[in-house]
Amino acid sequence: MNFEYLLKQISFIQEIDKLKYIQRKTCLFNSQRKENDAEHSWHLAIMAMVLAEHANEPVDTMKVVKMLLIHDLVEIDAGDVFLFDTAINHTNTHAERLAAERLFGLLPAEQALEFTEIWEEFEAAATPEARFAKSIDRLEPVLQNVSNGGGTWKEHQVSYEKVVQKVQTMARGSETLWSFAKALIDDSVEKGFIQKEH
């Protein structure tokens, strides 16, 4: 038994426990408690398994699940960036790249490479799996905000137009889920959860 190899894996496992302490802006369904990144990642992974049939193209569901469990680990170092933040763009940043190198670098070399490649694939959104994973990542906050009477949309005065602009990228991975989300967003205007700019 190569305990040095195993100890690297255990070190990584211990380090990613910190994801449970990274608070997101969105709250749990029908709740005022903020969701943490670990809860978010778990929920997305289950959603991907349940909703995989709605992807625009056939996807390797296990690969999508891996992406969704790995994609936010970098926030242990880089922090969570609110999707509608006006100061920091919600895209892959230098800080996230450094975080990926440090965190995945704790693993044995072969696993470090696998995790890095999965994270990079998600970020690039160039494969059916990555596009679908991104769709799932956009859907959950819509469901949460609707369940909370507007949630972070209302709290941060995010306009209907900005929500649609950010969320419509879902269509690249699932036209079905985007149509559903758009109907919820439109209904949120009628209910006063969100306001149009004009």
C-alpha positions as CSV (number, residue, x, y, z in Angstrom):
1,M,0.0,0.0,0.0
2,N,1.4,3.4,-1.1
3,F,0.3,5.6,1.8
4,E,2.0,8.7,0.3
5,Y,-0.4,8.4,-2.6
6,L,-3.4,7.9,-0.3
7,L,-2.3,10.8,2.0
8,K,-2.4,13.2,-1.0
9,Q,-6.0,12.1,-1.6
10,I,-6.9,12.5,2.1
11,S,-5.3,16.0,2.1
12,F,-7.5,17.0,-0.8
13,I,-10.6,15.6,0.9
14,Q,-9.8,17.5,4.0
15,E,-9.1,20.8,2.2
16,I,-12.4,20.7,0.2
17,D,-14.4,20.6,3.4
18,K,-13.9,24.3,3.3
19,L,-16.4,24.5,0.5
20,K,-19.1,24.1,3.2
21,Y,-18.2,27.5,4.6
22,I,-18.4,29.5,1.3
23,Q,-21.7,31.3,1.4
24,R,-23.6,32.1,-1.7
25,K,-26.0,35.1,-2.2
26,T,-29.0,32.9,-3.0
27,C,-31.1,31.3,-0.2
28,L,-32.4,27.8,0.1
29,F,-35.9,27.1,-1.3
30,N,-38.6,28.9,0.7
31,S,-36.0,30.1,3.2
32,Q,-34.0,33.0,4.4
33,R,-30.9,30.9,5.0
34,K,-28.1,31.5,2.5
35,E,-27.0,28.4,0.6
36,N,-23.3,27.3,0.8
37,D,-21.3,26.1,-2.1
38,A,-21.2,22.5,-1.0
39,E,-25.0,22.4,-0.8
40,H,-25.2,24.1,-4.2
41,S,-22.8,21.6,-5.8
42,W,-24.7,18.6,-4.4
43,H,-28.0,20.0,-5.5
44,L,-26.8,20.6,-9.1
45,A,-25.4,17.1,-9.3
46,I,-28.7,15.6,-8.4
47,M,-30.5,17.9,-10.8
48,A,-28.2,16.8,-13.6
49,M,-29.1,13.2,-13.0
50,V,-32.8,13.9,-12.9
51,L,-32.9,16.4,-15.9
52,A,-30.3,14.9,-18.2
53,E,-33.0,13.9,-20.8
54,H,-33.6,17.6,-21.4
55,A,-30.1,18.3,-22.7
56,N,-30.0,19.5,-26.3
57,E,-27.6,16.7,-27.2
58,P,-27.0,13.3,-25.6
59,V,-24.6,13.8,-22.6
60,D,-22.4,11.6,-20.4
61,T,-24.4,12.2,-17.2
62,M,-21.5,11.0,-15.0
63,K,-19.2,13.6,-16.6
64,V,-21.8,16.3,-16.0
65,V,-22.1,15.3,-12.4
66,K,-18.3,15.4,-12.0
67,M,-18.2,18.9,-13.5
68,L,-20.9,20.1,-11.1
69,L,-19.2,18.7,-8.1
70,I,-15.9,20.2,-9.0
71,H,-16.7,23.5,-10.7
72,D,-17.0,25.6,-7.5
73,L,-14.1,24.1,-5.5
74,V,-12.0,27.0,-6.7
75,E,-14.2,29.3,-4.7
76,I,-12.5,28.0,-1.5
77,D,-9.6,30.4,-2.5
78,A,-11.3,32.8,-4.9
79,G,-14.6,33.3,-3.2
80,D,-18.1,33.2,-4.6
81,V,-18.9,35.9,-7.2
82,F,-22.5,36.9,-7.4
83,L,-23.8,36.3,-10.9
84,F,-25.1,39.9,-11.1
85,D,-22.1,41.6,-9.5
86,T,-21.4,44.9,-11.3
87,A,-17.8,45.2,-10.1
88,I,-16.5,41.7,-10.8
89,N,-17.3,39.9,-14.0
90,H,-18.6,36.4,-13.3
91,T,-16.1,34.6,-15.5
92,N,-13.0,32.5,-15.1
93,T,-10.5,34.7,-13.3
94,H,-6.8,34.6,-12.6
95,A,-7.7,34.0,-8.9
96,E,-9.8,30.9,-9.9
97,R,-6.9,29.6,-12.1
98,L,-4.5,29.9,-9.1
99,A,-7.1,28.2,-6.9
100,A,-7.5,25.3,-9.3
101,E,-3.7,24.8,-9.5
102,R,-3.4,24.8,-5.7
103,L,-6.4,22.6,-4.8
104,F,-6.1,20.0,-7.6
105,G,-2.4,20.1,-7.1
106,L,-3.0,18.4,-3.7
107,L,-4.0,15.3,-5.5
108,P,-1.7,12.6,-7.0
109,A,-0.6,13.8,-10.5
110,E,-3.0,11.7,-12.6
111,Q,-6.1,12.8,-10.6
112,A,-4.9,16.4,-10.5
113,L,-4.8,16.4,-14.3
114,E,-8.2,14.8,-14.5
115,F,-9.9,17.3,-12.2
116,T,-8.1,20.2,-13.9
117,E,-9.3,19.1,-17.3
118,I,-12.9,18.6,-16.1
119,W,-12.9,22.1,-14.5
120,E,-11.4,23.6,-17.6
121,E,-14.0,21.9,-19.8
122,F,-16.8,23.3,-17.6
123,E,-15.4,26.8,-17.8
124,A,-14.9,26.6,-21.6
125,A,-18.5,25.4,-22.2
126,A,-17.5,24.0,-25.5
127,T,-18.8,20.4,-25.1
128,P,-22.4,19.2,-24.7
129,E,-21.7,18.1,-21.1
130,A,-20.3,21.5,-20.2
131,R,-23.1,23.4,-21.8
132,F,-25.7,21.3,-20.0
133,A,-23.8,21.6,-16.7
134,K,-23.9,25.4,-17.2
135,S,-27.6,25.2,-17.8
136,I,-28.2,23.4,-14.6
137,D,-26.0,25.9,-12.8
138,R,-28.2,28.7,-14.0
139,L,-31.5,27.0,-13.3
140,E,-31.1,26.4,-9.6
141,P,-30.9,30.1,-8.6
142,V,-33.9,30.9,-10.8
143,L,-35.9,28.2,-8.9
144,Q,-34.6,29.5,-5.6
145,N,-35.4,33.1,-6.3
146,V,-38.9,32.3,-7.5
147,S,-39.5,30.2,-4.4
148,N,-38.4,33.2,-2.3
149,G,-40.6,35.9,-3.9
150,G,-37.8,37.3,-5.9
151,G,-35.0,36.5,-3.5
152,T,-31.7,38.0,-4.6
153,W,-33.3,39.6,-7.7
154,K,-35.4,41.8,-5.4
155,E,-32.7,42.2,-2.7
156,H,-30.2,43.6,-5.2
157,Q,-32.7,45.3,-7.5
158,V,-31.7,43.2,-10.5
159,S,-33.9,44.0,-13.5
160,Y,-35.8,41.5,-15.6
161,E,-33.6,42.4,-18.6
162,K,-30.4,41.6,-16.6
163,V,-31.8,38.3,-15.4
164,V,-32.8,37.2,-18.9
165,Q,-29.4,38.3,-20.2
166,K,-27.5,36.2,-17.7
167,V,-29.8,33.2,-17.6
168,Q,-30.6,32.8,-21.4
169,T,-27.2,31.1,-21.8
170,M,-29.1,28.1,-20.5
171,A,-30.4,27.6,-24.0
172,R,-27.0,26.5,-25.2
173,G,-27.3,23.4,-23.1
174,S,-31.1,22.9,-22.9
175,E,-33.7,24.8,-24.8
176,T,-36.3,23.0,-22.7
177,L,-34.9,24.2,-19.4
178,W,-34.4,27.7,-20.8
179,S,-38.1,27.9,-21.9
180,F,-39.2,26.7,-18.5
181,A,-36.9,29.2,-16.7
182,K,-38.0,32.1,-19.0
183,A,-41.7,31.3,-18.2
184,L,-40.8,31.5,-14.5
185,I,-39.0,34.8,-15.0
186,D,-41.9,36.2,-17.0
187,D,-44.3,35.1,-14.3
188,S,-42.1,36.8,-11.7
189,V,-42.8,40.1,-13.4
190,E,-46.5,39.5,-13.1
191,K,-46.1,38.7,-9.5
192,G,-44.0,41.7,-8.8
193,F,-40.9,39.7,-7.8
194,I,-38.8,41.5,-10.5
195,Q,-39.2,44.7,-12.4
196,K,-38.6,45.6,-16.1
197,E,-36.4,48.5,-16.9
198,H,-38.9,50.1,-19.3
